[in-house]
Amino acid sequence: MNEIKLVTNTDGDYEALYLNGLIVSQNHSVPKHELNQTFMENQPYNYETFEVSAEWLEEEGGLYPNKLIDIPDDAREDFDDYS
């Protein structure tokens, strides 16, 4: 089963899309067509969203790491999942 994760930051101004732990896209907003294409091409999948602190992202130079595993647990924030 594929793992798809959408990561945002607490400022809400930057997102990253990960597929099986590797970054697929990052931008101020991941384009919806790119998100939809990732879902369609990688079925079956589990989908999760979470936030990281804006301070952590700034310390990282404003860019998400290439590997999801490189986001430390203490950088994650509580997030109300809409699913």
Protein Blocks (a to p, Z undefined) as FASTA:
>chain_A
ZZddddddfkopaccddeehiafbdcfbdcfklmmmmmmmmcccddddddddfklmmmno
opacfblklpcfklpccdddfZZ
